[in-house]
Amino acid sequence: MKKNLVLLLAGFVIAVFSLGCAKEQVVSDDKVVAAPAAAPDINYLKAVNFDFGKDAISTKDAAILKENAGFLNQYPTVNIVIEGHCDSRGTEAANLALGQRRAERVKNYYINQLKIDSKRITTVSYGKDRPVDTAENESAWAKNRRAETKVVK
């Protein structure tokens, strides 16, 4: 009786662990194969930064965008939004326009240089409304002059 109870309990434990792992497998034509990899749950890929009042992409930032494109090529169903940001100097209207130019510059780089499908990319400008550093100094301003590539969920 005790032996049967142990065997029953062992079978139950194995069944529970098997169910927990089932999400990692897919049955296809009576064969068990690994499930396709899903895109990781991330907020954004690496951001690129800009000089004051500029929207030009530097060589360093081109390398960052190339790295981001590697992710996008690995997950071809993932769509992105490119957010353009500015530092706190300048008028709201000027910063919104500059943020949009930065986002569009990054989008065009992805499309023309890195061959990412344009249908996967949207842009938005937040101007100076979403700083990553609220201090009023050159270090903070440099961090805030950026374009972020974010995965659309």
Kinemage of the C-alpha trace (Angstrom):
@kinemage 1
@onewidth
@group {chain A} dominant
@subgroup {mainchain}
@vectorlist {calphas} color= white
{ca met a 1} P 0.000 0.000 0.000
{ca lys a 2} L 2.789 2.422 0.951
{ca lys a 3} L 4.678 1.489 -2.222
{ca asn a 4} L 1.605 2.227 -4.365
{ca leu a 5} L 1.148 5.599 -2.670
{ca val a 6} L 4.787 6.523 -3.356
{ca leu a 7} L 4.432 5.510 -7.018
{ca leu a 8} L 1.199 7.482 -7.321
{ca leu a 9} L 2.798 10.550 -5.757
{ca ala a 10} L 5.856 10.235 -8.012
{ca gly a 11} L 3.603 10.036 -11.077
{ca phe a 12} L 1.720 13.114 -9.946
{ca val a 13} L 4.943 15.104 -9.455
{ca ile a 14} L 6.208 14.093 -12.895
{ca ala a 15} L 2.875 15.096 -14.466
{ca val a 16} L 2.917 18.495 -12.774
{ca phe a 17} L 6.486 19.226 -13.891
{ca ser a 18} L 5.648 18.073 -17.418
{ca leu a 19} L 2.711 20.466 -17.577
{ca gly a 20} L 4.932 23.294 -16.403
{ca cys a 21} L 7.310 22.635 -19.285
{ca ala a 22} L 4.605 22.178 -21.902
{ca lys a 23} L 4.733 25.834 -22.923
{ca glu a 24} L 8.242 25.256 -24.248
{ca gln a 25} L 7.107 22.552 -26.676
{ca val a 26} L 4.747 22.381 -29.615
{ca val a 27} L 3.237 19.206 -31.078
{ca ser a 28} L 3.348 19.234 -34.846
{ca asp a 29} L 2.371 16.187 -36.932
{ca asp a 30} L 2.761 13.946 -33.868
{ca lys a 31} L 6.276 15.261 -33.250
{ca val a 32} L 7.319 17.403 -30.309
{ca val a 33} L 9.394 20.374 -31.411
{ca ala a 34} L 10.690 23.467 -29.630
{ca ala a 35} L 8.305 26.416 -29.597
{ca pro a 36} L 9.372 29.422 -31.687
{ca ala a 37} L 11.249 32.064 -29.778
{ca ala a 38} L 9.115 35.027 -28.780
{ca ala a 39} L 10.500 38.535 -28.706
{ca pro a 40} L 11.871 39.375 -25.291
{ca asp a 41} L 9.819 41.699 -23.146
{ca ile a 42} L 11.898 44.876 -23.240
{ca asn a 43} L 11.023 48.534 -22.958
{ca tyr a 44} L 13.440 49.876 -25.501
{ca leu a 45} L 16.574 49.078 -27.385
{ca lys a 46} L 19.661 51.258 -27.104
{ca ala a 47} L 19.100 54.989 -27.499
{ca val a 48} L 21.219 57.297 -29.628
{ca asn a 49} L 22.209 60.822 -28.640
{ca phe a 50} L 22.556 64.056 -30.569
{ca asp a 51} L 24.516 67.280 -30.420
{ca phe a 52} L 22.712 70.459 -29.380
{ca gly a 53} L 20.204 71.544 -32.024
{ca lys a 54} L 21.259 68.740 -34.407
{ca asp a 55} L 19.698 65.596 -35.837
{ca ala a 56} L 22.804 64.033 -37.428
{ca ile a 57} L 23.663 60.420 -36.605
{ca ser a 58} L 27.280 59.954 -35.499
{ca thr a 59} L 29.457 56.964 -36.366
{ca lys a 60} L 29.092 55.752 -32.767
{ca asp a 61} L 25.315 56.019 -32.957
{ca ala a 62} L 25.243 54.273 -36.348
{ca ala a 63} L 26.877 51.277 -34.642
{ca ile a 64} L 24.176 51.329 -31.950
{ca leu a 65} L 21.432 51.406 -34.580
{ca lys a 66} L 23.107 48.505 -36.387
{ca glu a 67} L 23.046 46.528 -33.136
{ca asn a 68} L 19.347 47.372 -32.692
{ca ala a 69} L 18.721 46.244 -36.280
{ca gly a 70} L 20.248 42.876 -35.412
{ca phe a 71} L 17.508 42.452 -32.813
{ca leu a 72} L 14.863 43.591 -35.304
{ca asn a 73} L 16.112 41.095 -37.881
{ca gln a 74} L 16.015 38.343 -35.257
{ca tyr a 75} L 12.371 39.202 -34.482
{ca pro a 76} L 10.820 40.217 -37.825
{ca thr a 77} L 7.283 40.518 -36.430
{ca val a 78} L 8.271 43.107 -33.819
{ca asn a 79} L 7.219 46.675 -34.555
{ca ile a 80} L 8.937 49.718 -33.084
{ca val a 81} L 8.295 53.345 -32.302
{ca ile a 82} L 11.126 55.826 -32.384
{ca glu a 83} L 10.745 58.590 -29.822
{ca gly a 84} L 12.540 61.885 -30.436
{ca his a 85} L 13.594 63.888 -27.365
{ca cys a 86} L 15.306 67.221 -26.686
{ca asp a 87} L 16.894 68.994 -23.760
{ca ser a 88} L 15.033 71.698 -21.838
{ca arg a 89} L 16.437 74.638 -23.785
{ca gly a 90} L 14.429 76.179 -26.600
{ca thr a 91} L 10.723 76.716 -27.128
{ca glu a 92} L 8.202 73.926 -26.926
{ca ala a 93} L 7.421 74.210 -30.637
{ca ala a 94} L 11.091 74.173 -31.653
{ca asn a 95} L 11.825 71.170 -29.443
{ca leu a 96} L 8.826 69.219 -30.748
{ca ala a 97} L 9.977 69.866 -34.320
{ca leu a 98} L 13.591 68.925 -33.516
{ca gly a 99} L 12.478 65.770 -31.691
{ca gln a 100} L 10.448 64.764 -34.743
{ca arg a 101} L 13.424 65.374 -37.069
{ca arg a 102} L 15.585 63.187 -34.807
{ca ala a 103} L 13.004 60.382 -34.790
{ca glu a 104} L 12.583 60.597 -38.568
{ca arg a 105} L 16.374 60.603 -39.085
{ca val a 106} L 16.674 57.375 -37.072
{ca lys a 107} L 13.697 55.840 -38.889
{ca asn a 108} L 15.222 56.659 -42.279
{ca tyr a 109} L 18.558 55.217 -41.178
{ca tyr a 110} L 16.863 51.946 -40.202
{ca ile a 111} L 15.026 51.840 -43.541
{ca asn a 112} L 17.702 53.048 -45.983
{ca gln a 113} L 20.930 51.858 -44.379
{ca leu a 114} L 19.847 48.817 -42.365
{ca lys a 115} L 16.961 47.613 -44.587
{ca ile a 116} L 14.275 47.431 -41.882
{ca asp a 117} L 10.761 47.433 -43.360
{ca ser a 118} L 9.180 50.878 -43.028
{ca lys a 119} L 5.824 49.308 -42.108
{ca arg a 120} L 7.344 48.226 -38.793
{ca ile a 121} L 8.360 51.735 -37.709
{ca thr a 122} L 6.440 54.714 -36.371
{ca thr a 123} L 7.775 57.941 -34.889
{ca val a 124} L 6.746 60.406 -32.210
{ca ser a 125} L 8.302 63.529 -30.728
{ca tyr a 126} L 8.121 64.378 -27.055
{ca gly a 127} L 10.301 67.460 -27.344
{ca lys a 128} L 11.522 68.329 -23.854
{ca asp a 129} L 8.585 66.702 -22.010
{ca arg a 130} L 10.232 63.385 -21.047
{ca pro a 131} L 13.748 64.021 -19.777
{ca val a 132} L 15.856 61.178 -18.408
{ca asp a 133} L 17.752 63.704 -16.263
{ca thr a 134} L 16.006 66.801 -14.902
{ca ala a 135} L 19.161 68.669 -13.877
{ca glu a 136} L 19.914 71.905 -15.717
{ca asn a 137} L 23.516 71.332 -16.812
{ca glu a 138} L 25.391 70.127 -19.878
{ca ser a 139} L 25.619 66.530 -18.657
{ca ala a 140} L 21.847 66.291 -18.185
{ca trp a 141} L 21.106 68.104 -21.435
{ca ala a 142} L 23.358 65.697 -23.345
{ca lys a 143} L 21.448 62.692 -21.948
{ca asn a 144} L 18.114 64.218 -22.908
{ca arg a 145} L 19.034 64.902 -26.550
{ca arg a 146} L 18.190 61.439 -27.773
{ca ala a 147} L 16.078 59.097 -29.871
{ca glu a 148} L 14.818 55.922 -28.228
{ca thr a 149} L 13.804 52.838 -30.174
{ca lys a 150} L 11.025 51.041 -28.302
{ca val a 151} L 9.234 47.805 -28.991
{ca val a 152} L 5.516 48.288 -29.617
{ca lys a 153} L 3.528 45.909 -27.450
